Structures are given as structure tokens and as C-alpha cells.
Amino acid sequence: MRYLTDRKRAVGMGSAKSGTAHFWAMKVSSVALLILVPLFVFTFGPMLGQSHDAVMDYFSRPFPAIVAALTLLVGFKHFADGAQVMIEDYVHGTMEKVLIILVTCLSYGAAAVGIFAIARIAL
């Protein structure tokens, strides 16, 4: 029987090389969302129940449009990173790669559509 330390068992297995960067990206986006979501709620909230013209006039101003766009962008990036971690933990093989690609495309596509809609209103 071989007695190996944990370090010796791990030698040669390699590292993911991006774990720390991914961890910090998730932390930074979560802190950004901690600031952006309340701002979004307080800028979007007064428009609930208003007429279409009032909402269009309100979001044609720079501050509400920028807050909404940043919230969408950071939120969908955070979603993509979190979904990637979940997929890496529970799915393996080729399906893992396929699902990561699909979730990333879905996330960036939804963010692009949302930002396009906000830009269309604001401009």
C-alpha cells in the first residue's frame, strides 16, 4: 500500500489555470449587482403602471437608460459565469462543453437584445 500525501496525489494532474480569475470575476460582478439592482429598482419602480409615452420619455433620459443597460449587462454576465460553474460541477464530457456554449450564447444574446432595446428607446 502506498502512502501518499494530498499534495503528492495532486501533482501532475494540472490546474484549471483560470479558477482565481473566474472567482474574482464572480465577486466583482456580484458587488456591482449589489449596487446596480437597487438603483435599477428605484429608477424602474416609479414607472410601473405609467402610460407607454411616460415610460418612453423617462427611459430616453441618460441616467435611467444607463442604469438599466448596466444592470442587464452585468446581470447576464454574472448569470453566464454562475451557470458555467454549475454545469462544470454537475455535467461531464461533451455535453458539458455543449451546455456551456449554449448558456454563454443565450446569455450574451439576451444581453444584446436588452441593450439594443434600451438603446432604441434612449436614442
C-alpha positions in Angstrom: 0.0 0.0 0.0 1.3 3.4 -1.0 1.0 6.2 1.5 0.6 9.5 -0.5 0.0 12.9 0.8 -2.7 15.0 -0.7 -0.1 17.1 -2.4 1.6 14.1 -4.0 -1.8 12.8 -5.3 -2.4 16.2 -6.9 1.0 16.6 -8.6 0.8 16.0 -12.3 -3.0 16.5 -12.5 -2.6 20.1 -13.6 -4.7 23.1 -12.7 -7.6 24.8 -14.3 -5.4 27.9 -14.7 -8.4 30.2 -14.5 -10.0 29.4 -11.2 -8.8 32.5 -9.4 -9.7 34.8 -12.2 -13.2 33.3 -12.5 -13.7 33.5 -8.7 -12.8 37.2 -8.8 -14.9 37.9 -11.8 -17.9 36.5 -10.0 -17.1 38.5 -6.8 -16.7 41.8 -8.8 -19.9 41.2 -10.7 -21.8 40.4 -7.5 -20.6 43.6 -5.9 -21.6 45.5 -9.0 -25.0 44.0 -8.9 -25.3 44.8 -5.2 -25.1 48.5 -6.3 -26.9 48.3 -9.6 -30.0 46.3 -8.7 -31.2 48.8 -6.0 -30.5 51.6 -8.4 -32.5 49.8 -11.1 -35.4 49.2 -8.8 -35.5 52.8 -7.7 -35.3 54.1 -11.3 -37.7 51.5 -12.8 -40.2 51.4 -9.9 -41.8 54.8 -10.4 -42.6 53.8 -14.0 -44.7 50.8 -13.1 -48.3 51.4 -14.1 -47.5 54.6 -16.1 -48.5 55.1 -19.7 -46.3 53.9 -22.6 -45.4 57.5 -23.5 -44.4 58.3 -20.0 -42.1 55.3 -19.8 -40.6 56.1 -23.2 -39.9 59.7 -22.1 -38.4 58.5 -18.8 -36.1 56.0 -20.3 -35.0 58.4 -23.0 -33.1 60.2 -20.3 -29.5 59.2 -19.9 -29.4 58.1 -16.2 -32.3 55.5 -16.2 -31.1 54.1 -19.6 -27.5 53.7 -18.4 -28.6 52.1 -15.1 -30.9 49.7 -17.0 -28.2 48.8 -19.6 -25.5 48.2 -17.0 -27.8 46.1 -14.9 -28.7 44.0 -17.9 -25.1 43.6 -19.0 -23.6 42.8 -15.6 -26.6 40.6 -14.7 -26.3 38.4 -17.7 -22.5 38.1 -17.4 -23.0 37.1 -13.8 -25.6 34.6 -14.9 -23.3 33.1 -17.6 -20.5 32.7 -15.1 -22.7 31.1 -12.5 -24.3 28.8 -14.9 -20.9 27.7 -16.2 -19.8 26.8 -12.7 -23.0 24.8 -12.1 -22.6 23.0 -15.4 -18.9 22.2 -14.7 -19.9 20.8 -11.3 -22.8 18.5 -12.5 -22.3 17.7 -16.2 -19.3 16.0 -17.7 -18.0 15.1 -21.1 -19.1 16.5 -24.4 -22.4 17.6 -23.0 -20.6 19.9 -20.6 -18.9 21.8 -23.4 -22.2 22.0 -25.4 -24.2 23.3 -22.5 -21.5 25.9 -21.6 -21.5 27.2 -25.2 -25.4 27.3 -25.3 -25.7 29.1 -21.9 -23.0 31.6 -23.0 -24.7 32.2 -26.3 -28.1 32.6 -24.6 -26.7 35.0 -22.0 -24.9 37.2 -24.5 -27.8 37.1 -26.9 -30.3 38.2 -24.2 -28.0 40.9 -23.0 -27.6 42.2 -26.6 -31.3 42.2 -27.2 -31.9 44.1 -23.9 -29.2 46.6 -24.6 -30.5 47.1 -28.1 -34.0 47.7 -26.8 -32.7 50.3 -24.3 -30.6 52.0 -26.9 -33.6 52.1 -29.2 -35.6 53.8 -26.5 -32.9 56.2 -25.4 -31.8 57.3 -28.9 
